[in-house]
């Protein structure tokens, strides 16, 4: 049973976009590895930008600076 975990920042991914991610990740495992889509699990974790750091700074700080 494949398990896929997708982590994105919580800032406006729509229900439709998340559904497309689930479908796309599932289909990729079917196409590349021949996995059964009925037993493929996809989980999307949405993380606040204050809890996601890059280069010693939070994403919130970096985005305020325009990076």
C-alpha positions as CSV (number, residue, x, y, z in Angstrom):
1,X,0.0,0.0,0.0
2,X,1.8,3.2,-1.2
3,X,1.7,6.2,1.1
4,X,2.4,9.7,-0.3
5,X,2.8,12.7,2.0
6,X,2.6,16.1,0.4
7,X,3.5,19.1,2.6
8,X,2.6,22.6,1.4
9,X,2.3,26.0,3.2
10,X,-1.2,26.9,4.3
11,X,-2.0,29.9,2.2
12,X,-4.8,29.3,-0.1
13,X,-4.7,26.0,-1.9
14,X,-8.2,25.4,-2.9
15,X,-10.2,22.2,-2.3
16,X,-10.1,21.6,-6.1
17,X,-6.3,22.0,-6.2
18,X,-5.8,19.6,-3.3
19,X,-8.1,17.1,-5.0
20,X,-6.0,17.4,-8.2
21,X,-2.8,16.7,-6.1
22,X,-4.4,13.6,-4.7
23,X,-5.5,12.4,-8.2
24,X,-2.2,13.3,-9.8
25,X,0.0,11.6,-7.1
26,X,-2.2,8.5,-7.3
27,X,-2.0,8.3,-11.0
28,X,1.8,8.8,-11.0
29,X,2.2,5.7,-8.8
30,X,-0.1,3.8,-11.2
31,X,1.8,4.9,-14.3
32,X,5.3,4.5,-13.0
33,X,5.1,1.6,-10.5
34,X,1.9,-0.1,-11.5
35,X,0.4,0.4,-8.1
36,X,-3.2,-0.2,-7.3
37,X,-5.0,3.2,-7.0
38,X,-7.5,1.6,-4.6
39,X,-4.8,1.0,-2.0
40,X,-2.8,4.2,-2.6
41,X,-3.0,6.7,0.3
42,X,-2.2,10.4,-0.2
43,X,-2.1,12.8,2.7
44,X,-1.7,16.6,2.3
45,X,-0.3,18.4,5.3
46,X,-0.7,22.2,5.3
47,X,1.9,24.0,7.4
48,X,1.7,27.6,8.7
49,X,4.4,29.7,7.1
50,X,5.6,30.6,10.7
51,X,6.3,26.9,11.1
52,X,8.3,26.4,7.9
53,X,11.9,27.6,7.8
54,X,14.4,28.0,5.0
55,X,18.0,29.2,5.5
56,X,17.4,30.1,9.2
57,X,14.3,32.1,8.6
58,X,10.6,31.4,8.6
59,X,8.8,31.5,5.3
60,X,6.7,34.4,6.7
61,X,9.7,36.6,7.2
62,X,11.1,35.7,3.7
63,X,7.8,36.4,2.0
64,X,7.6,39.8,3.7
65,X,11.0,40.6,2.2
66,X,9.8,39.4,-1.2
67,X,11.8,36.2,-1.4
